[in-house]
């Protein structure tokens, strides 16, 4: 009897541990509640066959650092920080692509600033994150205006510090993205000198570490399909998404409504057009001297088109 009790006790202990051991986990980095708020609002997270662990980051750079350190498996980032990370040797690839309008990617000045055009920024101080999409839009705008990359003085600051620097006139302009642009515009604090439409490709990605692409491909495929469904849902009516996002982040609903309404995010396949646009971003940074030519990756090597089939039905 004693041996039977011991055997049953051991069996129960094994059964209690088995589900925890068998449960797979996908660790996803998010920025300002973007993917999480969207997927929760769209209801696409029901019936997950694995556990989803969210980590929130204030910007793409720390998210990519966490991915490089193995703290997360995947995350959402803009094309510019993704390009910098790949050039720096981070083992990362994009497996899902999105395009959007670039009204919210902008060079901002104070409402009372004398700056009226990009040419007026020559010699001026511009705050942005190094390697961010804000950095990208400044470089692209300078090229469009026929000015070299060193014709402005960059002040590399995170968004909260950059906002304060502009308000205090410690800098002359702030190159930023959503939700910071909509928040500042709705408050009447800023004016747009140049947005990213026509000079930047409007790409963002879901990215994953090479390790996760090898060991968690099934989970990433399922995640990609659910995120694509959520994007398609939000494209038809951004209001429910804006409501959830507003609660999660603590900003007025007017901010995400302005952002989502004009951005028109849509999932696109990683095809020749996306590869060509990504290569143009790489080349822009090489011309600006920010990525050494010897370290510049080729777009085909850092984009994984094999997930496109999983999202084809909802694009």
N, C-alpha and C positions, 0 to 999 in steps of 0.2 A: 504493500500500500504506500509506504514511504517513497519508494522509487517511482511509483506511478504519479504521486503528487509532485515530486521533483520534475518529472518529465513534462507534466502538464504546465507547471509553472514556467519551465524553460520555453515551451511552445508558445504560451501566451506572451511572454516577453519578446520572442522573435516576431510574432504577428504584430505586436505594438510598434516595433521598430521598422518592420518591412515597408509600410507605406512611406515613411519619411525617407528611407533609403531609395525607394523607387521613384519618388517624386522628382521630376526634373525642374530646374529653375532657369529662367531667362532674366538676366539682370540688365535693365534698360536705363540709360541716362536720359533725362528730359531737361529741356530748358523752359523755365517759366511756365510749366504746366502744359506745354503744347500738345504733345502726343497723348499724354495721360488724360487731360481734360477732354480732348477730342474723342478719344476712344470710349471714355466713360459716358459722355453725352450721347454718342451714337449707339451705345449698347452693344458694342461688338466684342466686349470682353467676357460675355456670358459663356459658360461651358468650356473654359480654357482647360486643355489637357495637361497643363504644366503650371507652375507658379511663376507669376510675373512680379519681380521686385523692382520698384521704381527708385531712382535716385535723382534728386533735382539739383541742377547747376545754374549759376547766374549767367553763364556764357558758354560758348563752344570750347574755348581753350581748356578750362578745367575739366570739362567732360572728356575731352580727348586725352588729357593727362591721365584721368582715371581709367580710361580704356587701355592706354599704354601700360599702366601699372597692373592690369588684370583685375581691377576692382569692379568693372562692369563688362558686359559682353557686347552691347550695342547701344546706339543712341541716335539722336537726330541733330544734325549740324548743317550750317550753310556751306556753300561750295568753297568759300575762301579759307576758313579755318581747316577744313578737310584737306585742301591742297597743301597748306603749310605743314600740317601734321604728316602727310604722306612724304613730303620732301624732307622732313626732319627724321624720317626713318621709323615713324610709328607704324606698326604692322596692322594697318586698317584698310578696308575696302568698302566702297559704297555698294549696297545691294538693292536699293530702292531709290528712285528719283522723283522729285516734284518740281513743277514750274509754277511761278506766280508772278503777278505784276509787281513792279518795284517801286510803287508810290511810297511805301513805308521805309525803304532804304534810301536815306537822304542825308545831304549835307545841310545842317541847320545853322542859322544865325539868330541872334536875338532880334526881336521884332523891331527894335530901334537901330539896328546895325546899318551902317552905310553900304555894306557889301550887297551888290545887286546881281553879280554874275560870278562865275567861277574865276574869270580873269582877275577879279578884284581880290581874290584870295592870295595872290602872289605875295610872299613874304609874311603871310599871316600864320597864326598858331591854330592848329586844328586838333581837337581831342578825339581819340577813338581807341579801340583795342588793337594792338599790334596783331596783324594776320587775320583780322575779322573782315566781315563783309563791309563794315564801315570803312576800313582801310582800302578795301577793293574799290569802293565807289569813288573815293577821292582820287586814287591813281587813274581810274578810267576817265573821270571828269577832267583831270589835268591833261591827259593825252588828247581828249576831244578838243580842249581849248588850246592845244599846241604848247603846253607848258611841261617842263621836265618834272620828274617826281620830287626833286629836291627844291622846287620853287616855293614849297610851303614848309612850315615847321610842325612836325608831328609831336603831339603830346600823348603818349600812350597811357590811357587811363581806363578803368572799368566804367561802365555806363553811369552808375550813381555819382562817381567822382567827376566824370566828364560833364554831367548835367550841372553840378555845382560850379565847376570851373567856368562854364559858359555864363551862368547866371551872375557870377562875380566878376566877369570880364577878364578872368585869368587866361582865357583863350578867346579866339575870335569866332570859332565855328566848332561844331560838334557833328561828326559823321556817325550816324547810328542807324538802328533798325527797330522793328516792332518788338514789343509794344511801346518802346520809349518814344518813337516818333509820334504816334497817335496821342499818347498821354501829353506830350509837350505842346502839340498843336491844339488840342482841345482846351488846354489851359491858357491858350493865347500867349505863350511865352516865346514862341519861335516862328521863324519864316524859313521856307525851303528855298535854298539856292539852286540845288540840282538834285533830282532823284535818280534812281538807278535805271529807269525805263530807257531802253535803247542803247545803253552803254554797259550794262551787266546782264548776264543771261537769265537771272531769276531762278537759279537752281538751288535746291537744298536736297539733302540726302538722309536716308537711314543708312547708318554705317555699322560695321561690326569688325571685331578683331579677327585676324586670320585664324586664331585658335578657335573662336566660336563658329566661324564659317566651316571649320572642319569637324567640330564635335557636336554642334547644336544646329545643324542645317535644317532639320525638320522643324524645330521650334522657330527659327528665323523665318522659314517659309510660311508657317502659320501666322506669325506676327505680321509679316509683310502683307498678307492677304487681308487680315483684319484692319490694319492701318489704311490700306488702300480703300476698303469699304467705308471706313469712317470719313476719309477725305471726300469720297463721292457723295456721301450723305450731307456733309457740311456745305458742299458746293451748291446744293439746291436751296438751303435756307440756313444762314449762319447764326440766326438768333438763338436756337437752343444751345448750340456750342458756346456762344458768347456768354450765356447765362451761367453755365457750369464753370467756364473759365474764370469769370468774374468772381464767383464764390471761392474758387480754389486759390486765386492769386490775391484777391482783395482790392481790385481796381474796379471803377464804375463800368457798367455794361457798355457804356458809350465807347469805351476804348477798344474792346475786342470787336464790337459791331463795325466800327470804322475800319479797323485792321482787316478783319476777315472779309468784309464786304468788298473792299477794293483789291485785296490780294488775289482772290480767286485761285487758291491753291488747287492743283490737280496732279494726280499721279501720271507719270509718263514712263514709257519703257526706256531702259538704258540702251539706246540705239546709237546709230552713227551721229545723229544730231547732238545728243547729249555728250557723247565722247568728244566731238569737235569743239563744243562749247567749253568743256572741261579743259581741253588742251589749250584753248585761248586764254583761260584764266592762268594756267601754268606759265604760258609764254609772257603774259602781262607782268607777272612777278619776276620773271627772269630779266625782262627789259628794265624793270625798276631796280634791279640789283638786290632784291630781297631774297631770291632763291638763286644760289650759285648754279650756273648751267650744268656743272658736273653732277649736281645732286637732284636736278629736276626730274621728276618721274614722268613717264609717258601715261597719258590718260587711260589707254587700254589696260595698263597694268594695275590700276587702282580702282577700276569699275568692274563690278561683277554682274553681267547681264543675265545670268542663269535663273534669276528669280522672276524675270519679267512674265514668264508663262503663268505663274501663280497669281498674278494680279491682272491678267489680261481681261478677265470677265468683268471687272469693275472699273476699268479705265474709260 
